[in-house]
């Protein structure tokens, strides 16, 4: 990380667990502001839990999470985590991103509707607005969830394996959006198990069995 780059989030000795099972162990890391950070590791290494800690939806069992100059984080889950039976349209899905500002089930304002439309257009899914989320392809669905994250207008965007399971074109569309957000000053943290995807990030955290791997050890795997 560049010396002059400010820190968006500072993790200080963070431990986290699911019930009685320890998942993260003494995680110490600084997330650079306005940059893309890739959290790399195999399934079960603690990537999703770390995103939950950064988002404030998973409380650490010990340690601290200090956020600097950031509003409420926006967490985008994996497309496979949303059930196909959920009876919502693409527009409904993206509009949920405004709940962070309005609260759930409150009527959207004209400004909210404009933001939702802008986010769908940006992700190239405006023509899918009335389609049921469960009827979409994996790439379309992931773009809808990413648009929901954008609709929150947060300066800290957390993405849980956003390109996993997508074809090359859909994967590139997601990564291009991430790069564009970074250029606009948004801090992006995305989890991935793909070293090739991680190489496009500005900063990399590598997890192994819930512990951060020292940079000297992780560099060869990402090169």
VOKE-607160 format. One record per residue: x, y, z of N, C-alpha, C, O in turn. Coordinates in steps of 0.2 Angstrom, whole numbers, plus 2048, in hexadecimal, padded with zeros to 3 digits. Each point is the difference from the previous one (the first is absolute). Example, Ala and Ser with C-alpha at 12.3 -4.5 7.8 and 13.67 -1.06 7.14 Angstrom:
8427E48277FC8068008048068008057FF803
7F98067F98048068017FC805803803806801
REM end
This chain:
8047FA8007FC806800804806800805800804
7FA8057F88048068007FF8048077FB800803
80B8037FE8018038077FB8068017FD801805
8018027F57FB8068017F97FE8007FC804800
8037F67FE7F97FE8007FC7FF8068037FC805
7F88087FD7FD7FF8067FC7FA8017FF7FC7FB
80080280B7FD7FA8027F88008017FE805803
7FE7F77FA7F98008007FE7FC8067FB802804
8087F87FD7FE7FC8068067FD8038057FE7FC
7FC80280A8067FD8047FD7FA8047FD801805
8067F97FA7FE7FA8048067FF8058067FF7FE
7F88018088057FF8057FF7FA8057FC800804
8087FB7FA7FF7FA8047F97FD8007FE7FE805
7FF8017F57F97FE8008007F88008037FD7FC
7F98018097FE7F98007F88007FF7FD804802
8017F67FA7F98007FF7FE7F88008047FC7FE
7F68038037FE7F98017F97FF7FD7FC805800
8027F57FE7F97FE7FF7FE7FB8068027FB800
7FA8088047FF7FC8068067FE804804805802
7FD7F57FF8067FE8048067FF7FB8067FE803
7F98037F78067FE7FB8048077FE7FD8047FD
8097FC8058048067FE8018007F98027FB7FD
7FE80B8008008007F88068057FF8047FE7FB
7FD8088088058057FF8048008067FE800806
8098007F98058008058058068008048007FB
7FB8058098058058018018047F98068017FE
7F58017FF8018037F98018088027FD803803
8097FF7FA8028078008028027F98047FD7FD
7F88088018018027F97FD8078007FB802803
8088027F87FD8077FE7FD7FF7F98047FF7FC
7F68038037FD8017FA8018077FD7FD804803
8077FC7F78018077FE7FA8037FD7FC7FD7FC
8038098057FA8047FD8008017F98068027FD
7F57FE7FF8008017F98047FC7FC8028017FB
7FE7F98078047FA7FD7FC7FA8007FB7FF803
8077FC7F97FD7FA7FF8047FB8048067FF7FF
7F77FE8068047FB8047FD7F97FF7FA7FF800
80A7FC7FE7FD7F97FF8027FC806806800802
7F57FC8008017FC8068007F97FD7FB7FD7FD
80B8008038017F97FC8017FB805803800805
7FA7FA7F98017FA8047FB7FB7FD7FB8017FD
8067F88057FB7FB7FE7FA8008047FF804805
7FC7F87F97FA8008048017FE8078047FB801
7F98088048017FE8078068048038017FF806
8028067F68068038037FE806804804803804
7F57FF7FC7FE8068047FE8067FC7FF805803
8017FB7F77FF8067FC7FA8038017FF806801
7FB7F67FF7F98038018008038077FC805801
8077F78047FF8038078048068007FD805804
8097FC7F98038068007FC8067FD800805803
7FD7F97F77FC8067FD7FA8018057FE806801
7FF7F58037FB8028058028048057FD805803
8097FA7FF8038048068018077FD7FF805804
8047FC7F68018077FD7F98037FF800806801
7FB7F77FE7F98037FE7FD8018077FB804800
8077FA8057FD8018077FA7FB8017FC801805
8037FA7F77FB7FB8018027FA8047FC7FC802
80A8037FF8037FB8048058038058058027FE
7F97FD8088048038068067FC8017FF7FA801
8078098008067FC8027FF7FE8077FD803804
8067F77FD8007FE807805803804800801806
8058027F78058058038048047FB7FF7FE7FA
8048078088038047FB7FC8067FE7FA800803
8088057F97FD8057FF8008027F88047FD7FD
7F68068018008027F97FF8078007FA803802
80B8017FB7FF8078007FF8037F98047FE7FB
7F78058047FE8037F98018078007FF804805
8057FF7F68018077FF7FD8037FA8017FD7FA
7FB8088077FD8047FA7FC7FB7FC8008017FA
7FD7FB8097FB7FB7FC7F9801803800800806
7FB7FF7F67F98008027FF7F98018047FC802
7F58027FD7FE7F98018037FC7FB7FE8017FA
8057F98078037FC7FB7FA7FD7FC7FB7FF803
8067FF7F67FC7FD7FC8027F97FF8067FF7FD
7F77FB8058027FA7FF7FC7FC7FB7FA800800
8097FE7FB7FD7FC7FA8017F98018067FE800
7F57FE8018017F88018017FD7F97FF8037FB
8037F68058017FC7FA7F98007FD7FB7FF804
8058007F67FA7FF7FC7FC7FA8027FA7FF800
80A7FC8027FD7F98027FD8008077FD7FC801
80480A8027FE8008077F88038007FD800806
8018027F57F98037FF7FC7FA7FD8017FE7FA
7FA80080A7FB7FA7FD7FD8027FA7FD8067FF
8027F57FC7FD8017FA7F88028017FD8037FC
8017FA80A7F88018017FF8078037FA801800
80A8038017FF8078027FC8047FB8028017FB
7F88008077FB8037FB8018087FF7FC804801
80A7FE7FD8028077FE8028017F98037FB7FD
7FC80B8018038027F9807803801802801806
8018007F58078038007FF807803804802804
7F78027FA7FF8068027FF800808803804804
7F97F77FE7FF8008078077FE804801803805
8037F97F88067FE803805806801803801805
7FD8037F58058068017FD805805804803803
7F57FE7FD7FD8048048017FF808801804804
8017F57FD8017FF807807803802801801806
8038017F68068048027FE807803805802803
7F58007FC7FF8078027FD7FF8087FF805803
8007F57FF7FD7FF8078058028057FE802805
8097FF7F98058028057FE808801802802806
7FB8017F67FE8078017F98018027FF805804
7FC7F77FA7F98018017FD7FB8057FB802803
8097F97FE7FD7FA8047FC7FC7FC7FD8027FA
8027F78087FC7FC7FC7F98017FF7FD803804
8007FC7F67F98007FE7FE8088007FA8007FF
80A8048027FD8077FF8008027F98047FE7FC
7F78068028008027F98068047FE802805803
8007FA7F78068037FD7FE8077FE7FA8017FD
80B8038037FF8077FE8028017F98027FB7FD
7FC80A8008028017F98088007FF8037FD7FB
80180580A8078008008027F88008057FE7FD
7F87FE8088017F98007FF7FD7F98057FC7FE
7F68057FF7FE7FD7FA8058027FB8027FB7FB
80180B8058058027FB8067FC8018047FE7FB
7FE80180B8067FD8028007F97FE8057FD7FD
7F57FF8047FF7F97FE8018007F98037FB7FD
7F98097FF8018007F98078017FD8027FD7FB
8028088088068017FE8057FA8018047FE7FC
7FB7FF80A8047FA8027FF7FA7FB8047FC7FE
7F58038007FF7FB7FB8038017FA8027FC7FC
7FD80B8028038027F98087FF8008037FD7FB
80080480A8078008018027F87FF8067FF7FD
7F67FD8068027F97FF7FD7FC7FA8017FA7FF
7FC80A7FD7FD7FD7FA7FA7FC8017FF7FB7FC
7FD8068097FA7FC8017FA8038007FB7FE803
8058097FB7FA8048007FA7FC7FC7FA800802
8087FC7F97FB7FD7FC7FD7F98047FB7FD7FE
8088028077FE7FA8047FC8028067FF7FC805
7FF80A7FC7FD8038067FA7FC8038007FF806
7FC7FF7F57FA7FC8028017F88007FB7FD802
80B8017FD8017F98008017FD807802804804
7FB7F67FD8017FD8078087FF8018037FD7FB
7FF80480B8077FF8018027F97FF8067FE7FD
7F67FD8058017F97FF8007FE7F98037FA7FF
7FB80A7FC8007FE7F98068027FC8017FE7FB
8048058098068037FD8067FB7FF8007FB804
8048067F88067FC7FF8058028067FE805803
8077F87FE8048018068048077FF800804805
8027FE7F58038067FF7FB806801801805803
7F97FA7FA7FA8058017FF8018087FF806802
8007F58017FE8008078068038047FE804805
8087FB7FA8058038048018087FE801804805
7FD7FE7F58008077FF7FA803803801806802
7F97F77FF7FB8028048028018077FE806803
8057F6800802800807806806801800803805
8047FD7F68058068007FD8067FF802805804
7F97FC7F87FC8068007FC802806800806802
7FE7F58027FD8018068058038057FF804804
8077F97FC8068038048018077FE801804804
8007FE7F68018077FD7FA804803802806801
7F87F87FF7FB8048028008038077FD805802
8077F7802801803807805806800800803805
8037FE7F68048067FF805800806801806803
8027F57FF8057FF8058078017FD8017FF7FA
80480480A8078017FE8047F98028068007FF
7F77FB8048037FA8017FB7FA7FE7FB7FF803
8087FE7F77FC7FB7FD8037F98018067FF7FE
7F67FC8058037FA8017FD7FB7FC7FA7FF800
8097FD7FC7FE7FB7FB8027F98028067FF800
7F57FC8018027FA8028017FB7F97FA7FE7FE
80B8018008027FC7FA7FB8027FA7FC7FC7FE
80580B8007FB8027FB8007FD7F97FC8007FC
80A7FD8028017FE7FA8007F87FF8017FD7FB
7FE80080B8007F88007FB7FD7FC7FA802801
8077F97FB7FB7FD7FC7FD8047FA7FC7FD7FD
8078088027FE8047FA8047FE7FA8067FE800
7F88037FA8047FF7FA8048067FF800805804
8057FB7F88058057FF7FE8077FF802805803
7F97FB7F97FD8077FE7FD803806801806802
7FB7F68027FC8038068058018057FF805804
8067F77FD8058018058048077FE801804805
8017FD7F58038067FE7FC806802802806801
7F77FA7FD7FC8058017FF802808800806801
8007F5803800802807807803802800805804
8067F97FA8068028028018077FD803805803
7FA7FD7F78018067FD7FC805804802806801
7F87F88027FC804804804802807800806802
8037F58018048018068068057FE801804805
8027FB7F68068057FE7FD8077FF803805803
7F77FC7FA7FD8067FF7FE803807801806801
7FD7F68047FE803806806802804800805803
8067F77FC8068028038028077FE803804804
7FC7FD7F58028067FD7FC8068038028067FF
7F87F98037FC8058038018018087FD804803
8087F87FF8028018077FC7FC805801800806
7FC7FB7F87FD7FB8048057FB8028047FD7FC
7FC80180B8047FA8027FC7FA7FF7FB7FF802
8087FC7FA7FD7FA7FF8047FA8038068007FF
7F77FC8048037FA8027FC7FA7FE7FA7FF801
80A7FC7FB7FC7FB7FD8047F98028068007FF
7F67FB8038037FA8018007FB7FA7FC8017FB
8097FC8048017FB7FA8057FA802804801804
7FB7FA7F98047FA8008058007FA8047FB7FF
7FB8097FD8038007F98068058007FF806800
8087F88008058048008018057FA802805801
7FB7F87F98008057FA7FC8068028018057FD
7F97FA8067FC806801803804805800806800
8037F78058048048058058057FE802805802
8027F87F88058047FD7FE8077FE8048057FF
7F57FC7FF7FE8067FE7FF8058067FE8067FE
8027F88087FF8048068068058018067FE7FE
7F98078068068048028037FE806806801802
7F67FA8028037FE8077FD7F98017FA7FF7FE
80A7FD8057FD7F98018017FE807806801803
7F57FC8008007FC8067FF7F97FF7FB7FE7FD
80A7FE8057FF7F87FF7FF7FD806803801805
7F77FB7FB7FE7FC8068027F97FF7FE7FD7FB
80480080B8017F98007FD7FD807804802805
7F77FB7FB7FD7FD8067FF805805802800806
7FB8067F87FE8068048068048027FF805804
8077FA7FA8068048018028047FA8007FD7FB
8038098068038037FA8077FD7FF8047FF805
7FD8007F58077FD7FE8048067FF7FE8057FC
8087FB8068058067FF8018017F98007FC7FC
80180A8028008027F98067FC7FC7FF7FE7FB
8068018098067FD7FD7FE7F97FE8027FD7FB
7F98008087FE7F97FF7FB8007FA7FF7FB7FC
7FD80A8047FA8007FC8028027F97FD7FF7FB
8088058048028037FA8017FB7FA7FE8017FB
8067FA8068017FB7FB7F97FD7FD8007FE7FA
7FB80180B7FA7FD7FD7FC8057FC7FC7FD7FC
8068098057FC8057FC8048027FA7FD8047FC
8097FA8038048037FB7FE7FD7F98038017FB
REM end
